[in-house]
Amino acid sequence: MHRIRVSLLYFKEFGWEPEVVTVDPRYSDMVKDELLIQSIPADIKIHTVKAFNKKWTSKLGLGSLGFRSIWYYRQKVNELLKNNKYDLIYFSTTQFPVCILGSYWKKRFNIPYVIDMQDPWYSEYYKYKPKNERPPKYQIVYGLHKILEAKAMKTVDGLISVSEYYINDLKKRYLFLKDVPTATITFGAFKPDLEIAADHHGKFEFLLDSGFKNIVYVGRGGLDMHKAITPVFKALKKGLKDNFELFKKTKFYFIGTSYVVAGSGEPTILPLAKRYGVEDHIVEITDRISYYHTILTLQQADALFIPGSADAKYSASKIYPYLLAKKPLLAIFNKNSNAVVILKESTDKAIILTFDKEIQQPSDTIYKLLSNWGNDLFSPISLTPKFEKYSAKNLTGKQTLLFDQAIQYYAAKNTNA
């Protein structure tokens, strides 16, 4: 959603007139943020569709919004394509099952389509993991995704992804994609969001304890992030043992760590904290909070922490609110993650570590940083001129270049057919 949302303000500058088809929020069980609509230009046409009741589809193992809404997308977009002229269909969603409609619409209405791979669709990441580390219904869901992904990719005219790894994996899996236009484009930094959040700060609950040095991460959790978090907990454990008076007011927050319905999430960070005996200084809130609540919480923190996944393919595409907050920042990622490049280009003030020799057990760098924060020595980050290359406007331009390439690719194939 955010890719499209922050691009809508700029598409017209690059010669594109967008219309949006989306599920009516009433049919989603995700956290709602009504303020998001304020960032969308008033002249954008938005069409909403229904979705089947999750209560019934879940019995068939199809509880995701993508599966529940696909029939209604088909009906609505059929209507639009019959009555209007469009140049391209752009799928930008993590509800990937909807993307199989691209081949159907292309065949019926002679219109090319582009898919935005914000996450992996079919992935073998969990294939060799123990059963207790796999997502629910792994065999059924991943088998189905394998079939649907192949169908959607067979006739796609362009691919956008937040990570080059996702595109490379697809090209290895489907050799017919070798000539399809592709582009690696992260999400864009959208400064107007900070103003919207500030204008409505009274709407949101203050989640932090004002009596502590609050270090905050807002985002998904998971066992794959333990490698990034472990050296921090080890440094905290050492500090509490060697200099308790200095470290006793240090508190880490991990907020919104689960994707499941509010109230039913299982902690994935707190068990790690208990393993190292630092659980009294760790708060994990599994329920997700709204986007603007996230922005305000980051701004209210004393410092920020971004842990990355052990999987190098994982792209922390939503790191820009952390950078725009300009708070002291510690980030730990797989050394091959594209987030490392983005962070190093965007600021020279943050502490950016990777899963290699930079991290000892525990890291002297992390221990020293936590000691400084305990002494109220917080050094806010600043943004470099290179940060502008990651602005929503600049990255919208890159999307439209890919759109043009996809249309040319489609036209060339039709000419040669």
C-alpha positions, 0 to 999 in steps of 0.5 A, a space after each residue: 500500500 505504501 509504495 502506491 500511496 507515496 507515489 500518487 502525489 508524483 505520478 502526474 509529474 511523470 506523465 501518468 494518470 493513476 486510478 486505484 482499485 483497492 479492498 474496502 477497509 471494512 473487509 480487512 482485519 489489519 490495523 486501520 489508520 484513517 489519516 493515511 487518506 490525507 496524504 492522497 491527492 483529492 483528484 485521484 480516482 479510488 475504486 473499492 471492492 468487497 471481500 468474502 467473509 474471513 469466517 468462512 474462507 478460513 475453513 478452506 485455509 484461504 483466510 488472506 485478504 488476497 484470496 478473499 477479494 480476488 473474485 471482486 477484483 475480477 468483477 470490478 476491473 473487468 467493468 473498468 477495462 470494458 468502459 475505459 482506455 488504460 495503458 498498464 495494470 500495476 500490481 503493488 501489494 503483498 496480497 500476491 494471489 490477486 496478481 494472477 488476474 494479470 494474465 487473465 486481463 492481458 489475454 481478454 483486454 490486451 493490456 500489459 501488467 507489472 508486478 511489484 515484489 515487495 516481499 517474496 511470494 513463493 519462498 523456500 526460506 523455511 523449507 529446511 527449518 524445524 517445524 516449530 520455526 515455520 509459518 502456520 499451514 506451511 505445506 498447504 500455503 507455500 504449495 499454493 503460492 508456488 503454483 500461483 506465482 508461476 501462473 502470474 509470472 508466465 506472461 508478466 511484462 515488467 517486475 519491480 522489487 525492493 530487493 534485487 535478490 527477489 528478482 534474481 530468484 525469479 529469473 533463476 526459477 523462470 528462465 522465460 523472465 530473462 528479457 522482461 524489464 526489471 527494476 530494483 526500487 525501494 519504498 520512498 521517503 515521504 516527508 509530508 507524513 511527518 507533518 500529518 503525524 505531528 498535526 494529529 499527535 493527540 489521537 495516539 496513546 503514548 507507549 513509552 515510559 518517560 522514566 527510562 532511556 527508551 530505545 525503540 523498534 517498530 516493525 515485525 519480529 521473528 526468529 530470523 531477527 535474533 542474530 541482529 538482536 542477540 549482541 544487543 541483549 548481550 551488551 545490555 546483560 554485561 552493562 547490568 552486571 558491571 554497571 547496574 546504576 548506569 544501565 538500570 534505566 535502559 529500556 528497549 521497545 519492540 512494537 508491532 512484532 506480529 502480523 496476526 489479529 490483535 491480541 493473538 500474537 506470540 512474542 518472538 523477542 521477549 523469549 530471547 530477552 529471557 534467555 539472557 536475563 534482561 527481560 525486565 528491560 525489554 517490552 514487546 508489544 505484538 499488536 501492530 500500531 497504525 502508521 502515524 502512531 509509528 511515526 510519532 512513537 519513533 519521534 518520542 523515543 530517545 534512540 532507535 534500533 533497527 534489527 535486520 533479518 538473517 536472510 540477506 534477501 530481506 529488505 527493510 523497505 520502511 527504514 525511512 521514517 527512522 531516518 526522517 526522525 533524525 534520532 540516534 540510531 543503531 542498525 544491525 543487518 546482514 552485510 549483504 542487505 541493501 538496507 546497509 547501503 541505503 543507511 550508509 549513503 543517507 547518514 554518516 552519524 548512525 551506528 551501522 553494524 553487520 553480521 561479521 567481524 564488526 560484531 563481537 560477543 558482546 560487541 564493544 561498540 554496542 556496549 559503548 553506545 549503550 553506556 553513552 545513552 545511559 549517560 544521556 549522550 545522545 547524538 542525533 543523526 543528520 541526513 546527507 545530500 544522497 538521501 534525496 535519491 531515496 525520496 518518494 518523488 525520485 523513486 516514483 520517476 524510476 517506477 514510471 521508467 519501468 512502466 514505459 519499458 514494460 509497454 515497449 516490451 509488450 508491444 515488441 512481443 505482439 509485433 513479433 508474435 
